[in-house]
Amino acid sequence: MTSTTTTEQPCTLRVLHSGAILLKFVGSTPTDAFVRVLTDLAAAMPKSNARLVWDLRQLVGHSPDVRRLIIDFLSKHRKSISTIDVVVPETNALVRMVTATVGLAVGIKINLVSRFEEALQP
């Protein structure tokens, strides 16, 4: 009998062919893992017109520490960002509310979408 286990990193970053930068969250996101991905994100960010896509469909829970890191990062890089699309299921009201609050706190319009394909629309 063979068993296969796949463990994904809690936070991954990938630059898509379109140039959009995709952050994917799986499970709970420890603060130290998020600090590492923000460092990678800062290095991948263009000087202007950055398009960010954050996939929160598999995120579990909400961390105030991570939220603070996000607010600090977005505040620092706000002028470089053209759009942020956040993919989160409509049924996840808490994460949708926190996401909207982060956008208001930073002064960036965050587009909430419930399907990944919607985030890839031009």
Backbone torsions as a table, in degrees:
resi	resn	phi	psi	omega
1	MET	NA	132.7	-179.3
2	THR	-116.3	134.2	175.9
3	SER	-119.7	138.9	-179.7
4	THR	-117.5	129.7	177.6
5	THR	-119.7	132.8	176.0
6	THR	-114.8	123.0	176.2
7	THR	-117.0	124.8	178.6
8	GLU	-95.5	151.6	173.7
9	GLN	-65.1	149.1	-179.2
10	PRO	-66.1	-25.1	-178.0
11	CYS	-144.5	123.2	176.2
12	THR	-128.5	154.0	-179.8
13	LEU	-126.1	137.1	178.2
14	ARG	-147.4	137.6	174.6
15	VAL	-93.2	121.9	-178.7
16	LEU	-80.1	163.7	179.2
17	HIS	-56.6	-31.3	180.0
18	SER	-72.2	-11.9	-176.3
19	GLY	97.3	-12.2	176.9
20	ALA	-65.1	147.0	179.2
21	ILE	-103.5	118.8	-176.9
22	LEU	-100.1	125.1	169.9
23	LEU	-110.7	127.0	180.0
24	LYS	-118.1	131.9	-179.2
25	PHE	-112.8	131.2	179.9
26	VAL	-129.8	125.5	179.9
27	GLY	73.9	-152.3	175.4
28	SER	-85.1	150.4	-176.4
29	THR	-111.2	104.7	177.0
30	PRO	-63.6	145.3	-177.2
31	THR	-56.9	-42.5	-178.1
32	ASP	-64.3	-36.6	177.5
33	ALA	-67.1	-36.0	-179.4
34	PHE	-72.0	-35.6	176.3
35	VAL	-60.2	-42.4	179.1
36	ARG	-63.1	-43.6	-178.0
37	VAL	-70.0	-32.0	176.0
38	LEU	-67.7	-34.5	175.5
39	THR	-63.6	-44.6	177.7
40	ASP	-64.6	-39.9	179.3
41	LEU	-63.3	-44.5	179.0
42	ALA	-58.9	-39.7	179.6
43	ALA	-69.5	-31.0	-177.6
44	ALA	-85.9	-14.9	-175.1
45	MET	-69.0	131.3	171.1
46	PRO	-73.0	166.3	-178.9
47	LYS	-67.9	-25.1	179.0
48	SER	-152.3	163.0	176.5
49	ASN	57.4	35.5	177.2
50	ALA	-70.3	134.7	175.2
51	ARG	-112.9	117.1	-178.8
52	LEU	-107.1	137.5	173.4
53	VAL	-125.2	117.9	179.4
54	TRP	-109.7	117.6	-178.2
55	ASP	-96.2	105.8	-178.1
56	LEU	-107.3	15.5	-176.4
57	ARG	-61.6	-29.7	-177.9
58	GLN	-109.8	12.0	177.2
59	LEU	-69.3	140.3	177.3
60	VAL	-120.3	123.2	175.3
61	GLY	83.8	-174.6	-178.1
62	HIS	-145.8	128.1	-179.2
63	SER	-114.2	118.1	176.6
64	PRO	-59.3	-32.9	178.5
65	ASP	-65.3	-43.6	178.9
66	VAL	-66.8	-40.4	178.0
67	ARG	-58.1	-43.8	178.2
68	ARG	-62.0	-41.4	177.5
69	LEU	-62.1	-40.6	178.8
70	ILE	-63.5	-46.7	-179.9
71	ILE	-60.1	-45.0	178.9
72	ASP	-61.8	-45.3	-179.1
73	PHE	-63.2	-49.8	-178.2
74	LEU	-64.2	-37.4	177.4
75	SER	-61.9	-43.1	-178.5
76	LYS	-67.3	-36.3	-173.5
77	HIS	-107.4	10.3	-174.2
78	ARG	-51.5	-42.7	-176.7
79	LYS	-69.2	-19.5	179.4
80	SER	-88.7	-12.6	-172.2
81	ILE	-97.1	126.2	175.7
82	SER	-93.3	-41.9	179.0
83	THR	-145.9	150.1	171.3
84	ILE	-130.6	120.3	174.2
85	ASP	-110.2	127.8	179.5
86	VAL	-115.8	121.5	-179.7
87	VAL	-94.6	114.4	-179.3
88	VAL	-147.7	134.5	-179.0
89	PRO	-60.1	145.0	178.1
90	GLU	-59.5	-25.8	-178.6
91	THR	-76.5	-11.6	-179.0
92	ASN	-96.0	73.5	-174.2
93	ALA	-61.3	-38.4	-178.2
94	LEU	-61.8	-49.5	-178.3
95	VAL	-67.4	-36.3	176.9
96	ARG	-62.3	-42.9	-179.5
97	MET	-66.2	-45.3	179.9
98	VAL	-62.9	-40.8	179.4
99	THR	-61.6	-45.8	178.6
100	ALA	-62.6	-39.9	179.1
101	THR	-64.2	-40.4	177.8
102	VAL	-62.0	-44.2	178.6
103	GLY	-59.1	-43.1	177.9
104	LEU	-65.1	-41.6	-178.3
105	ALA	-62.9	-34.9	-175.5
106	VAL	-94.1	-21.0	-177.8
107	GLY	82.9	29.4	178.1
108	ILE	-119.1	134.2	174.9
109	LYS	-76.5	122.3	177.5
110	ILE	-107.2	123.7	178.9
111	ASN	-85.5	116.4	176.8
112	LEU	-91.3	125.0	177.1
113	VAL	-129.2	154.1	-177.9
114	SER	-102.6	-11.4	177.4
115	ARG	-125.4	139.5	-177.2
116	PHE	-56.3	-39.8	-178.1
117	GLU	-59.4	-31.9	179.1
118	GLU	-65.3	-33.4	-179.3
119	ALA	-70.9	-21.9	-177.6
120	LEU	-91.3	-0.3	177.4
121	GLN	-68.0	141.0	179.1
122	PRO	-69.5	NA	NA
